[in-house]
């Protein structure tokens, strides 16, 4: 952006990406007096997918009930409140906040794609609403407290053959269930720590390990991990890149993006529909069906995403158009459609 003559303000326009910084750093006299504006601008951009990915190549993660139980131990509401100043929303699926996100029961267009795959899919895909992460309430009467979720997780684990005994969650062979979270920066430590405490209540033995980025990348390339945190940017038109991310062939290819290890013929068939789509409605139906099937597989523990742009700018320097675009990034929108008094710009006489 062009700098202004009056440099009392530290910026003309700036976007914040850190919740703590936005909550605690963008305060003071200039904000109180209205000299600096602080706004959360709504948008319709596809949200990023972010979550803890489980390596389903490992025997202990191959049962979807186990994977679902691991996800039930997250208390997102506590994390969002205590660590993120309630700045985020929960990721629900792989195409969150977009037209491709599955909701409720399958619609007619999805059914047309799912019914030919009935023998490859669980009945829940057809007769149950798409899974969404549980919401944790502090009201014991709600039936949705963390204790309630852990109780459900305990039953899922027991149904999958994992019982708490001798101080640990164990299978029929007496082997304890260990979980290793890998991180290359240590930034996830404050999230993993409370999460690990909840997992330990179920009997998991949790290890959070920080390693060098190069070592982490090498281990990911050969799929030598248990759980990692991963983020994938949202897209308004997902396509062939999904073959690399969820296709069976990629699951066996070292260095591929199919870190989870998804090998599902139904997923492969839906990916073919995505790639072959000729119209937007066809693409939407195929992606919603894909999202639905993947979410019923519980391959990841969803994290969070930001549904607004956090932006601050100098008061009196800009005027906004009445219409806000659905898809945009602040810098491009401001520089191309906002306007202000040119007499305030450096170099103007």
Secondary structure as UniProt FT lines:
FT   TURN            7..8
FT   STRAND          13..16
FT   HELIX           19..24
FT   HELIX           29..32
FT   TURN            33..34
FT   STRAND          36..42
FT   STRAND          49..54
FT   TURN            56..57
FT   HELIX           59..61
FT   HELIX           64..72
FT   HELIX           76..83
FT   TURN            85..86
FT   STRAND          89..90
FT   TURN            94..97
FT   TURN            99..100
FT   HELIX           108..114
FT   HELIX           115..120
FT   HELIX           124..127
FT   HELIX           140..142
FT   HELIX           146..159
FT   TURN            160..161
FT   STRAND          163..165
FT   TURN            166..167
FT   STRAND          168..170
FT   TURN            172..173
FT   STRAND          178..183
FT   TURN            187..188
FT   HELIX           189..201
FT   TURN            202..203
FT   STRAND          205..210
FT   HELIX           213..221
FT   TURN            222..223
FT   STRAND          227..232
FT   HELIX           241..246
FT   HELIX           248..251
FT   TURN            254..255
FT   HELIX           265..276
FT   HELIX           280..297
FT   STRAND          300..302
FT   STRAND          304..305
FT   STRAND          308..314
FT   TURN            315..316
FT   HELIX           330..337
FT   HELIX           342..344
FT   TURN            346..347
//
